[in-house]
Amino acid sequence: MKKCPNCSLEFGDLFKKTRNCPLCENKIRLVEVQKPAPAPESILSEAMRITQGDRHASYGEPLDNHSCTAELWTVWLRRRYGDAVPTLTAEDVCLLMTLQKLAREANTPKRDNLVDIAGYAANAEMCGSERSARIERSARAEVHGARE
């Protein structure tokens, strides 16, 4: 796209180097219009892209991945502090990881910390949704199995 430097009227690519501007009628040399740079991706958009794309492909369903971490942490904490330690959930892992990212942000503010915080919050929601969906599928399967 080209633009008249006198009146800013934009022209298509049909015009070559010099032309009379139809708006201001000045003989002008047309200049190329610089397209604005795309807006940077928001923190939330980046977190969703990562959690639903690369990380999901690498680590699988957040409920399964964070449940595994929860089991390992629970065993570690009980071994260290006794059986009174409650069983951690996948959502607990997401929230505890968020706290770790907040601690890092307090020390060294970085965009990556905020992206990860948003990602762990999204994962916590995904864990709850997936758990509910699995319970519902299991209940339906039991009902169908009882009918047969």
Number of C-alpha atoms within 10 A of each C-alpha: 14 20 19 23 15 14 12 14 13 16 17 9 9 7 12 11 9 11 14 14 21 11 11 13 11 13 13 16 16 21 17 14 14 9 7 6 6 6 6 7 9 10 18 16 13 17 23 16 14 16 24 18 11 11 13 15 11 9 12 14 18 25 22 15 15 23 20 15 18 20 16 12 16 18 17 13 17 14 11 10 10 11 12 8 14 10 14 18 20 24 22 16 22 26 17 13 16 20 14 14 21 17 13 14 16 11 9 10 13 12 11 14 20 19 20 21 24 20 24 24 18 18 26 22 16 19 23 15 13 16 15 12 12 12 12 12 12 12 12 12 12 11 11 10 9 8 7 5
